[in-house]
Amino acid sequence: VFGFLGFISHTTGEPLESLVQSGPALAFQVFPIAMGLMPLPQLWAALFFLMLLNLGISSAVSMTSPLTTALCERLGTTARRVAPPLHLLGFVSGLIYVSRAGTYWLTLSDHFVPMFLTIVVGLSQCLLVSLAYGARRLLES
């Protein structure tokens, strides 16, 4: 990231402070400018697109695979029956990010969702440990 910013600053003559941005603007504004200034910009743009596509697909698989497995075991069915509705739900819930207010929703979810999920996971772990092990046994040991 910083190498790209230094390359853009050196090529355009603009100070580095005016180029520094954070969040999605860094990936979708700074990187395309840097790749357009590099030799063979079409190659770099195609590689950048393939990288983002690979990141998106691998993230979707890593997020849905445990849920698919758990639902298959719970419902006694196959992944072919569970995965399509799950992926359709993910697709429909992601449509808000491609609207006009998508960057605002992305900023909100980037800020609040990890904090909310950390609290939910922590409380769920406490609840599950107390249910599985027993609250009295846990306090005694």
C-alpha positions as CSV (number, residue, x, y, z in Angstrom):
1,V,0.0,0.0,0.0
2,F,2.7,2.5,1.0
3,G,4.8,1.6,-2.0
4,F,1.9,2.5,-4.3
5,L,1.3,5.8,-2.5
6,G,5.0,6.6,-2.8
7,F,5.0,5.7,-6.5
8,I,2.0,8.0,-7.1
9,S,3.5,10.8,-5.1
10,H,6.8,10.5,-7.0
11,T,5.2,10.3,-10.4
12,T,2.6,13.0,-10.0
13,G,4.7,15.3,-7.8
14,E,1.9,15.6,-5.2
15,P,2.8,15.5,-1.5
16,L,2.1,12.2,0.2
17,E,-0.2,13.8,2.8
18,S,-2.7,14.7,0.1
19,L,-2.8,11.1,-1.2
20,V,-3.3,9.2,2.0
21,Q,-6.8,7.9,2.4
22,S,-8.3,5.1,4.4
23,G,-11.0,2.5,4.0
24,P,-12.4,1.4,0.7
25,A,-11.2,4.6,-1.0
26,L,-7.7,3.2,-0.7
27,A,-8.5,0.0,-2.7
28,F,-10.8,1.6,-5.2
29,Q,-9.2,5.0,-5.8
30,V,-5.5,4.8,-5.0
31,F,-4.7,1.4,-6.5
32,P,-6.4,2.0,-9.9
33,I,-4.5,5.3,-10.2
34,A,-1.2,3.6,-9.3
35,M,-1.9,0.8,-11.8
36,G,-2.7,3.2,-14.5
37,L,0.7,4.9,-14.1
38,M,2.6,1.6,-14.1
39,P,3.9,-0.1,-17.2
40,L,1.4,-2.5,-18.8
41,P,-1.6,-1.0,-16.9
42,Q,-4.1,-3.5,-18.4
43,L,-2.1,-6.4,-17.0
44,W,-2.0,-4.9,-13.5
45,A,-5.7,-4.0,-13.7
46,A,-6.6,-7.5,-14.7
47,L,-4.4,-9.0,-11.9
48,F,-6.0,-6.6,-9.4
49,F,-9.5,-7.6,-10.4
50,L,-8.6,-11.3,-10.1
51,M,-7.1,-10.7,-6.7
52,L,-10.3,-9.0,-5.5
53,L,-12.4,-11.7,-7.0
54,N,-10.4,-14.4,-5.3
55,L,-10.6,-12.6,-2.0
56,G,-14.4,-12.3,-2.3
57,I,-15.0,-15.9,-3.3
58,S,-12.6,-17.3,-0.6
59,S,-14.3,-15.1,2.0
60,A,-17.7,-16.2,1.0
61,V,-16.7,-19.9,1.2
62,S,-15.0,-19.5,4.5
63,M,-18.0,-17.8,6.0
64,T,-20.7,-20.1,4.7
65,S,-18.8,-23.5,4.9
66,P,-19.2,-23.9,8.7
67,L,-22.8,-22.8,8.7
68,T,-23.6,-25.2,5.8
69,T,-21.9,-28.1,7.6
70,A,-23.8,-27.3,10.9
71,L,-27.1,-27.0,9.1
72,C,-26.5,-30.3,7.1
73,E,-25.8,-32.1,10.4
74,R,-28.7,-30.6,12.2
75,L,-31.3,-31.1,9.4
76,G,-29.9,-34.4,8.2
77,T,-29.6,-33.2,4.6
78,T,-26.9,-32.6,2.0
79,A,-25.0,-29.5,1.2
80,R,-26.6,-29.3,-2.2
81,R,-29.9,-28.6,-0.5
82,V,-28.6,-26.2,2.1
83,A,-26.0,-24.1,0.3
84,P,-28.1,-22.5,-2.5
85,P,-30.6,-20.8,-0.1
86,L,-27.7,-19.8,2.2
87,H,-25.8,-18.2,-0.7
88,L,-29.0,-16.5,-2.0
89,L,-29.6,-15.0,1.4
90,G,-26.0,-13.7,1.4
91,F,-26.5,-12.3,-2.1
92,V,-29.7,-10.5,-1.2
93,S,-28.3,-9.1,2.0
94,G,-25.2,-7.8,0.1
95,L,-27.4,-5.8,-2.4
96,I,-27.5,-2.9,0.0
97,Y,-23.8,-2.3,-0.6
98,V,-24.2,-1.6,-4.3
99,S,-26.8,1.0,-3.8
100,R,-26.1,4.8,-3.8
101,A,-25.6,4.6,0.0
102,G,-23.4,1.6,-0.3
103,T,-20.3,3.3,1.0
104,Y,-22.2,4.6,4.0
105,W,-23.5,1.1,4.8
106,L,-20.0,-0.3,4.4
107,T,-18.6,2.3,6.8
108,L,-21.4,1.6,9.3
109,S,-21.0,-2.2,9.1
110,D,-17.3,-2.0,9.2
111,H,-17.4,0.0,12.4
112,F,-20.3,-1.6,14.3
113,V,-20.6,-5.3,13.1
114,P,-17.2,-6.5,14.5
115,M,-17.9,-4.9,17.9
116,F,-21.4,-6.4,18.0
117,L,-20.2,-9.8,16.9
118,T,-17.5,-9.8,19.5
119,I,-20.1,-9.2,22.3
120,V,-22.5,-11.8,20.9
121,V,-19.7,-14.4,20.5
122,G,-18.4,-13.8,24.0
123,L,-21.8,-14.0,25.6
124,S,-22.7,-17.1,23.6
125,Q,-19.5,-18.8,24.7
126,C,-20.3,-18.0,28.4
127,L,-23.8,-19.4,27.9
128,L,-22.7,-22.5,26.2
129,V,-19.9,-23.3,28.7
130,S,-22.4,-22.8,31.6
131,L,-25.0,-25.0,29.9
132,A,-22.5,-27.7,28.8
133,Y,-20.3,-27.8,31.9
134,G,-22.7,-26.5,34.4
135,A,-22.6,-23.2,36.2
136,R,-22.3,-24.7,39.7
137,R,-19.4,-27.0,38.6
138,L,-17.7,-24.1,36.9
139,L,-18.0,-21.9,40.0
140,E,-16.7,-24.8,42.2
141,S,-13.6,-25.5,40.1
